[in-house]
Amino acid sequence: MRKINLFIFLLVAVLVFSGCSKKQPTALDNSGSTNGTIGEGIVKDSESESDGEISLTDLFLPDGSKAHYLGEGNEFAELDVEVARPFENYVVVHENNGGSLVRHIYKIEPDKISILDEQTVELVKDFPPLAELDAMDPTGVYLKKPIKKGTTFDTWTIVEIDTTVDTPYKKFDHAFVIEMKTDDFVNRKYFVEGFGEVKRESIMQTDDGEFVVTSTLKTVDK
């Protein structure tokens, strides 16, 4: 039981940012949507992609997109996500997991995506002004080039590329996977060009077998 409690704590802090408060009214659309083609009209990185590598700007949904993720294994694994791109090279993602609303702010740089801020908020608020964003110091790295097996950043490693992942939304044939691993658990995130994260997976080995929590893309509306 102690290990399960530790696992849930780590899952809260690293994977789904779940909270213990009741769900607050937010501006997120939780009604779901019809599936559609996503990834068109995204602004490309300023650097050349002539080497065929994925553009880092393509690892988020387009501005104004909303997505719903099916959750399994934990009540806070179900997610409603809203993506905004208020300024060039900045992405703001709000995640509502039914227990809390978390705002993530990212900066797209030539060789990596930096994490500028992650905090619980009451509502989907106005974005910080550009001058404030420019003044923020990164708190971590969300992704780093090259997108190839073995690339490491913070506590994460790219462990698979050009792999297949099934989601309720559709089957993706060209995903890549990043992994954070300890003696007790494994966290994985599955990324697809034009969509960003399409699946999160956390696995813990217990005396009774594997304990698995997943958040998997179900619907997208842009």
Secondary structure, DSSP 4 states (H G I P E B T S, - for coil): -HHHHHHHHHIIIIII---SSPPPP-S---S--------TTPPPPSS--TT-PPPGGGGSPPTT-EEEEEEESSTT--EEEEEE--STTEEEEEEE-SS-EEEEEEEE-SSEEEEEEEEEESS-PPPPPHHHHHHPPP-EEEEESS-STT-EETTEEEEEEEEEEE-SS-EEEEEEEEEEE-SSEEEEEEEETTTEEEEEEEEEEETTEEEEEEEEEEEEE-
